[in-house]
Amino acid sequence: MVQELVTAGAVVLSCGAVYAMAAARVIKQYERGVVLRLGRLRSGIRPPGFTMIAPGFDRLRKVNMQIVTMPVPAQEGITRDNVTVRVDAVVYFKVVDPADAIIQVEDYRFAVSQMAQTSLRSIIGKSDLDDLLSNREKLNQGLELMIDSPAVGWGVHIDRVEIKDVSLPETMKRSMARQAEADRERRARVINADAELQASKKLAQAAEQMAETPSALQLRLLQTVMAVAAEKNSTLVLPIPVELLRFLERGQEAPHPDDTRAAPEPRPADRPADRPAAAASAGMPELVEPAESRAEPRAEPRPRREVRTETGPETVTRRS
């Protein structure tokens, strides 16, 4: 009898141990437990830690409460200005109501992924290319609102949405590169023109200052010479300034009429008559002038002019 009681007790303890092991559950810190008893949702949400359920009657569903990072596959669409682009994004979301995440939607992860792809294609069609490239903050907010509106009923909160990359066709990339190059060239030309204008104004002021003080030009010339002379492999050409020539012209004063002197008489060797003798004494051949040049020029007859003087009825004619 005693042996039978011991055996029954051992069986009961074994069944109790098996039941306890089947009913025992451990919920992690970042999870919450949702219990379905005979297919109906229990009101209480099981907190993290050790918990017990009724095996065979209860079913425990664990829901992750961490923020989930879900990449959105690249979606190809046409923008409002008729440009074909491929845009991919990433969605950050978390579950705020475990019961709704289990009851209201079959798979909340798949639902959020499909909603993100649909919203991304919609936002591409409503935006321009410039907005996709430069105004992403506004598009991210609009995309977040489009995904978060249906996700609220699923017990899911969309934390943020970011557009990662915008892929453009090669032809569009080349067009944008040419546009950027032309804009940079325009800005460079404007800057150069502005610099030339400012430099011309400063040079005009410097020229006025040097015109008032001519010695300043000499100092500037010496500075330039010193700067050029620092290079050992260059040839220095020193120009004569105009101011120096003007200074020399001022130094040569015009002779006074009272100080005029008689012109020096030509030397004997310079006289025409003494040129053959001087040439002979110097051992040089005598230069013989042609006969035509030695002959005296013949005086040409002057044409006669007739002068008629009318004195009343008579006319007097004189020949000269």
Beta strands, then each sheet from edge to edge (+ up, - down):
strand 1: 24-27
strand 2: 31-37
strand 3: 40-46
strand 4: 49-52
strand 5: 58-64
strand 6: 68-78
strand 7: 84-95
strand 8: 156-167
strand 9: 306-311
strand 10: 314-319
sheet 1: 1+ 4-
sheet 2: 3+ 2- 5+
sheet 3: 6+ 7- 8+
sheet 4: 9+ 10-
end
